């Protein structure tokens, strides 16, 4: 800790050096570094700070969670792009953080459906589904138009019991890759809601 204090005193003009201590074995060192990086409020450091959301020491996770709540939508892009991490515990922590933000996160989540990382896109779709509501439903319906998102969108629209999606699902039924998923979605939505639309077409 003494060596860290010495280092800390000489790193005031180069916060990048502080990131070397984010993996320090002493949790108090990690806590001080995170607090300092948060104070710099430089977006360059946001992803590095967020990677410690799942830190085994709860005080650190709480510090970062409080900071995220304070930043709100200003940090959404970094939160969502964190879904590209291969670390399950980090992904879980990020999901909960974004879920807590709620409806305000939906626009950014939809924008990220164009991301090149398909696993990240799927996590965004899942988060949209879990947030729920009419806007989530509209996003899922729009996602039916894109090949890389349409299968998951069909499944989630079924789970959402979206009667508004039925005409769109009928239009997509001609796609042989989607027929099985669409039939399951109709089943989830329910015969009472689905059958009149199917008969009319």
C-alpha atoms as a printed R data frame, in Angstrom:
    type eleno elety resid chain resno       x       y       z
1   ATOM     1    CA   UNK     A     1   0.000   0.000   0.000
2   ATOM     2    CA   UNK     A     2   2.927   2.315   0.685
3   ATOM     3    CA   UNK     A     3   4.283   1.728  -2.805
4   ATOM     4    CA   UNK     A     4   0.842   2.439  -4.227
5   ATOM     5    CA   UNK     A     5   0.626   5.746  -2.353
6   ATOM     6    CA   UNK     A     6   3.985   6.696  -3.782
7   ATOM     7    CA   UNK     A     7   2.876   5.707  -7.257
8   ATOM     8    CA   UNK     A     8  -0.447   7.475  -6.849
9   ATOM     9    CA   UNK     A     9   1.268  10.736  -5.986
10  ATOM    10    CA   UNK     A    10   3.259  10.564  -9.210
11  ATOM    11    CA   UNK     A    11   0.369   9.599 -11.486
12  ATOM    12    CA   UNK     A    12  -1.830  12.672 -11.099
13  ATOM    13    CA   UNK     A    13  -0.975  13.853 -14.586
14  ATOM    14    CA   UNK     A    14  -1.285  10.410 -16.186
15  ATOM    15    CA   UNK     A    15  -4.474   8.655 -15.044
16  ATOM    16    CA   UNK     A    16  -3.833   5.926 -17.612
17  ATOM    17    CA   UNK     A    17  -1.158   4.566 -15.255
18  ATOM    18    CA   UNK     A    18  -3.779   4.140 -12.565
19  ATOM    19    CA   UNK     A    19  -5.561   1.492 -14.650
20  ATOM    20    CA   UNK     A    20  -2.595  -0.812 -14.020
21  ATOM    21    CA   UNK     A    21  -3.860  -1.081 -10.446
22  ATOM    22    CA   UNK     A    22  -7.424  -2.098 -11.308
23  ATOM    23    CA   UNK     A    23  -6.414  -5.732 -10.865
24  ATOM    24    CA   UNK     A    24  -4.456  -5.158  -7.646
25  ATOM    25    CA   UNK     A    25  -4.899  -7.910  -5.064
26  ATOM    26    CA   UNK     A    26  -5.799  -5.397  -2.373
27  ATOM    27    CA   UNK     A    27  -9.444  -4.396  -2.801
28  ATOM    28    CA   UNK     A    28  -8.850  -1.011  -1.126
29  ATOM    29    CA   UNK     A    29  -6.299  -0.173  -3.811
30  ATOM    30    CA   UNK     A    30  -8.826  -1.097  -6.517
31  ATOM    31    CA   UNK     A    31 -11.456   1.011  -4.742
32  ATOM    32    CA   UNK     A    32  -9.216   4.094  -4.609
33  ATOM    33    CA   UNK     A    33  -8.256   3.711  -8.283
34  ATOM    34    CA   UNK     A    34 -11.886   3.380  -9.381
35  ATOM    35    CA   UNK     A    35 -12.881   6.391  -7.304
36  ATOM    36    CA   UNK     A    36 -10.113   8.431  -8.916
37  ATOM    37    CA   UNK     A    37 -10.981   7.303 -12.462
38  ATOM    38    CA   UNK     A    38 -14.635   8.132 -11.836
39  ATOM    39    CA   UNK     A    39 -13.601  11.587 -10.674
40  ATOM    40    CA   UNK     A    40 -11.702  12.151 -13.945
41  ATOM    41    CA   UNK     A    41 -15.010  11.541 -15.767
42  ATOM    42    CA   UNK     A    42 -13.249  10.605 -18.999
43  ATOM    43    CA   UNK     A    43 -15.226   8.214 -21.266
44  ATOM    44    CA   UNK     A    44 -11.933   6.499 -22.152
45  ATOM    45    CA   UNK     A    45 -11.970   4.911 -18.693
46  ATOM    46    CA   UNK     A    46 -15.646   3.940 -18.546
47  ATOM    47    CA   UNK     A    47 -15.201   0.431 -20.037
48  ATOM    48    CA   UNK     A    48 -12.314  -0.328 -17.658
49  ATOM    49    CA   UNK     A    49 -14.332   0.730 -14.635
50  ATOM    50    CA   UNK     A    50 -17.382  -1.261 -15.759
51  ATOM    51    CA   UNK     A    51 -15.316  -4.429 -16.019
52  ATOM    52    CA   UNK     A    52 -15.148  -4.411 -12.209
53  ATOM    53    CA   UNK     A    53 -18.917  -4.466 -11.715
54  ATOM    54    CA   UNK     A    54 -18.565  -8.109 -10.692
55  ATOM    55    CA   UNK     A    55 -15.643  -7.503  -8.338
56  ATOM    56    CA   UNK     A    56 -15.716 -10.057  -5.495
57  ATOM    57    CA   UNK     A    57 -15.694  -7.206  -2.987
58  ATOM    58    CA   UNK     A    58 -19.231  -5.828  -2.725
59  ATOM    59    CA   UNK     A    59 -18.012  -2.329  -1.803
60  ATOM    60    CA   UNK     A    60 -16.490  -1.963  -5.256
61  ATOM    61    CA   UNK     A    61 -19.594  -3.186  -7.060
62  ATOM    62    CA   UNK     A    62 -21.676  -0.762  -5.006
63  ATOM    63    CA   UNK     A    63 -19.339   2.139  -5.808
64  ATOM    64    CA   UNK     A    64 -19.640   1.447  -9.541
65  ATOM    65    CA   UNK     A    65 -23.409   0.864  -9.367
66  ATOM    66    CA   UNK     A    66 -23.894   4.205  -7.601
67  ATOM    67    CA   UNK     A    67 -21.795   5.903 -10.267
68  ATOM    68    CA   UNK     A    68 -23.787   4.269 -13.078
69  ATOM    69    CA   UNK     A    69 -27.081   5.398 -11.549
70  ATOM    70    CA   UNK     A    70 -25.710   8.927 -11.309
71  ATOM    71    CA   UNK     A    71 -24.550   8.909 -14.952
72  ATOM    72    CA   UNK     A    72 -27.763   7.288 -16.216
73  ATOM    73    CA   UNK     A    73 -28.318   7.377 -19.961
74  ATOM    74    CA   UNK     A    74 -25.010   9.217 -20.481
75  ATOM    75    CA   UNK     A    75 -23.150   5.943 -20.033
76  ATOM    76    CA   UNK     A    76 -25.592   3.620 -21.786
77  ATOM    77    CA   UNK     A    77 -23.445   3.028 -24.869
78  ATOM    78    CA   UNK     A    78 -20.574   1.753 -22.729
79  ATOM    79    CA   UNK     A    79 -22.920  -0.382 -20.668
80  ATOM    80    CA   UNK     A    80 -24.502  -2.026 -23.704
81  ATOM    81    CA   UNK     A    81 -21.216  -2.545 -25.509
82  ATOM    82    CA   UNK     A    82 -19.999  -4.336 -22.408
83  ATOM    83    CA   UNK     A    83 -22.262  -7.184 -23.531
84  ATOM    84    CA   UNK     A    84 -19.478  -8.140 -25.936
85  ATOM    85    CA   UNK     A    85 -17.449  -9.327 -22.947
86  ATOM    86    CA   UNK     A    86 -17.084 -13.085 -22.695
87  ATOM    87    CA   UNK     A    87 -17.303 -12.967 -18.900
88  ATOM    88    CA   UNK     A    88 -20.730 -14.238 -17.817
89  ATOM    89    CA   UNK     A    89 -20.673 -12.571 -14.401
90  ATOM    90    CA   UNK     A    90 -19.895  -9.197 -15.987
91  ATOM    91    CA   UNK     A    91 -22.673  -9.682 -18.535
92  ATOM    92    CA   UNK     A    92 -25.089 -10.545 -15.724
93  ATOM    93    CA   UNK     A    93 -24.108  -7.426 -13.775
94  ATOM    94    CA   UNK     A    94 -24.436  -5.251 -16.887
95  ATOM    95    CA   UNK     A    95 -27.854  -6.712 -17.694
96  ATOM    96    CA   UNK     A    96 -29.143  -5.926 -14.227
97  ATOM    97    CA   UNK     A    97 -27.756  -2.384 -14.418
98  ATOM    98    CA   UNK     A    98 -29.357  -1.730 -17.823
99  ATOM    99    CA   UNK     A    99 -32.599  -3.388 -16.727
100 ATOM   100    CA   UNK     A   100 -32.713  -1.038 -13.733
101 ATOM   101    CA   UNK     A   101 -32.406   1.954 -16.096
102 ATOM   102    CA   UNK     A   102 -35.483   0.598 -17.862
103 ATOM   103    CA   UNK     A   103 -37.336   2.314 -20.696
104 ATOM   104    CA   UNK     A   104 -34.668   4.989 -21.094
105 ATOM   105    CA   UNK     A   105 -32.276   2.268 -22.273
106 ATOM   106    CA   UNK     A   106 -34.443   1.004 -25.133
107 ATOM   107    CA   UNK     A   107 -33.265   3.436 -27.807
108 ATOM   108    CA   UNK     A   108 -29.603   2.581 -27.250
109 ATOM   109    CA   UNK     A   109 -30.377  -1.139 -27.115
110 ATOM   110    CA   UNK     A   110 -32.141  -0.937 -30.479
111 ATOM   111    CA   UNK     A   111 -29.224   0.964 -32.014
112 ATOM   112    CA   UNK     A   112 -26.865  -1.791 -30.899
113 ATOM   113    CA   UNK     A   113 -28.909  -4.421 -32.781
114 ATOM   114    CA   UNK     A   114 -26.750  -3.430 -35.756
115 ATOM   115    CA   UNK     A   115 -23.556  -4.420 -33.938
116 ATOM   116    CA   UNK     A   116 -21.271  -6.912 -35.682
117 ATOM   117    CA   UNK     A   117 -21.082  -9.122 -32.580
118 ATOM   118    CA   UNK     A   118 -24.092 -11.447 -32.874
119 ATOM   119    CA   UNK     A   119 -23.896 -12.608 -29.249
120 ATOM   120    CA   UNK     A   120 -24.096  -8.992 -28.136
121 ATOM   121    CA   UNK     A   121 -27.101  -8.431 -30.412
122 ATOM   122    CA   UNK     A   122 -28.881 -11.405 -28.851
123 ATOM   123    CA   UNK     A   123 -28.207 -10.091 -25.347
124 ATOM   124    CA   UNK     A   124 -29.607  -6.717 -26.366
125 ATOM   125    CA   UNK     A   125 -32.766  -8.400 -27.681
126 ATOM   126    CA   UNK     A   126 -33.147 -10.330 -24.443
127 ATOM   127    CA   UNK     A   127 -32.762  -7.147 -22.395
128 ATOM   128    CA   UNK     A   128 -35.352  -5.376 -24.559
129 ATOM   129    CA   UNK     A   129 -37.728  -8.280 -23.978
130 ATOM   130    CA   UNK     A   130 -37.164  -8.242 -20.215
131 ATOM   131    CA   UNK     A   131 -37.709  -4.477 -19.976
132 ATOM   132    CA   UNK     A   132 -41.019  -5.040 -21.735
133 ATOM   133    CA   UNK     A   133 -43.802  -2.606 -22.512
134 ATOM   134    CA   UNK     A   134 -45.248  -1.225 -25.730
135 ATOM   135    CA   UNK     A   135 -41.982   0.278 -26.995
136 ATOM   136    CA   UNK     A   136 -40.160  -3.018 -26.487
137 ATOM   137    CA   UNK     A   137 -42.924  -4.683 -28.482
138 ATOM   138    CA   UNK     A   138 -42.517  -2.171 -31.335
139 ATOM   139    CA   UNK     A   139 -38.741  -2.719 -31.370
140 ATOM   140    CA   UNK     A   140 -39.253  -6.483 -31.643
141 ATOM   141    CA   UNK     A   141 -41.679  -6.012 -34.529
142 ATOM   142    CA   UNK     A   142 -39.123  -3.836 -36.328
143 ATOM   143    CA   UNK     A   143 -36.492  -6.505 -35.669
144 ATOM   144    CA   UNK     A   144 -38.563  -8.965 -37.729
145 ATOM   145    CA   UNK     A   145 -37.374  -7.143 -40.848
146 ATOM   146    CA   UNK     A   146 -33.724  -8.111 -40.328
147 ATOM   147    CA   UNK     A   147 -32.437 -11.621 -40.870
148 ATOM   148    CA   UNK     A   148 -29.946 -11.600 -38.010
149 ATOM   149    CA   UNK     A   149 -32.582 -10.618 -35.422
150 ATOM   150    CA   UNK     A   150 -35.845 -11.999 -36.780
151 ATOM   151    CA   UNK     A   151 -35.716 -15.500 -35.238
152 ATOM   152    CA   UNK     A   152 -35.162 -14.194 -31.703
153 ATOM   153    CA   UNK     A   153 -37.716 -11.445 -32.293
154 ATOM   154    CA   UNK     A   154 -40.344 -14.046 -33.235
155 ATOM   155    CA   UNK     A   155 -39.656 -16.014 -30.051
156 ATOM   156    CA   UNK     A   156 -39.794 -12.952 -27.806
157 ATOM   157    CA   UNK     A   157 -42.961 -11.605 -29.445
158 ATOM   158    CA   UNK     A   158 -44.586 -14.934 -28.691
159 ATOM   159    CA   UNK     A   159 -43.470 -14.778 -25.068
160 ATOM   160    CA   UNK     A   160 -44.759 -11.207 -24.900
161 ATOM   161    CA   UNK     A   161 -48.124 -12.478 -26.209
162 ATOM   162    CA   UNK     A   162 -48.059  -9.678 -28.755
163 ATOM   163    CA   UNK     A   163 -51.318  -9.543 -30.686
164 ATOM   164    CA   UNK     A   164 -49.937  -6.481 -32.506
165 ATOM   165    CA   UNK     A   165 -47.240  -8.720 -34.014
166 ATOM   166    CA   UNK     A   166 -49.658 -11.258 -35.525
167 ATOM   167    CA   UNK     A   167 -50.025  -9.594 -38.972
168 ATOM   168    CA   UNK     A   168 -46.234  -9.233 -39.176
169 ATOM   169    CA   UNK     A   169 -45.720 -12.854 -38.177
170 ATOM   170    CA   UNK     A   170 -48.192 -13.970 -40.840
171 ATOM   171    CA   UNK     A   171 -46.261 -11.971 -43.461
172 ATOM   172    CA   UNK     A   172 -43.025 -13.602 -42.315
173 ATOM   173    CA   UNK     A   173 -44.518 -17.111 -42.386
174 ATOM   174    CA   UNK     A   174 -43.454 -17.633 -45.982
175 ATOM   175    CA   UNK     A   175 -39.846 -17.761 -44.782
176 ATOM   176    CA   UNK     A   176 -39.183 -21.494 -44.272
177 ATOM   177    CA   UNK     A   177 -36.519 -20.761 -41.649
178 ATOM   178    CA   UNK     A   178 -39.098 -19.035 -39.456
179 ATOM   179    CA   UNK     A   179 -42.205 -21.235 -39.813
180 ATOM   180    CA   UNK     A   180 -41.488 -23.418 -36.776
181 ATOM   181    CA   UNK     A   181 -40.777 -20.404 -34.555
182 ATOM   182    CA   UNK     A   182 -43.830 -18.511 -35.808
183 ATOM   183    CA   UNK     A   183 -46.138 -21.463 -35.108
184 ATOM   184    CA   UNK     A   184 -44.747 -21.604 -31.571
185 ATOM   185    CA   UNK     A   185 -45.258 -17.855 -31.245
186 ATOM   186    CA   UNK     A   186 -48.915 -18.204 -32.289
187 ATOM   187    CA   UNK     A   187 -49.302 -20.897 -29.652
188 ATOM   188    CA   UNK     A   188 -47.754 -18.633 -26.996
189 ATOM   189    CA   UNK     A   189 -49.877 -15.650 -28.049
190 ATOM   190    CA   UNK     A   190 -52.991 -17.812 -27.816
191 ATOM   191    CA   UNK     A   191 -55.616 -19.163 -30.173
192 ATOM   192    CA   UNK     A   192 -58.189 -16.541 -29.251
193 ATOM   193    CA   UNK     A   193 -55.941 -13.709 -30.418
194 ATOM   194    CA   UNK     A   194 -54.236 -15.486 -33.316
195 ATOM   195    CA   UNK     A   195 -57.021 -17.431 -35.004
196 ATOM   196    CA   UNK     A   196 -59.108 -14.486 -36.369
197 ATOM   197    CA   UNK     A   197 -56.041 -13.011 -38.083
198 ATOM   198    CA   UNK     A   198 -55.025 -16.370 -39.539
199 ATOM   199    CA   UNK     A   199 -58.530 -16.987 -40.910
200 ATOM   200    CA   UNK     A   200 -58.674 -13.552 -42.520
201 ATOM   201    CA   UNK     A   201 -55.461 -14.211 -44.430
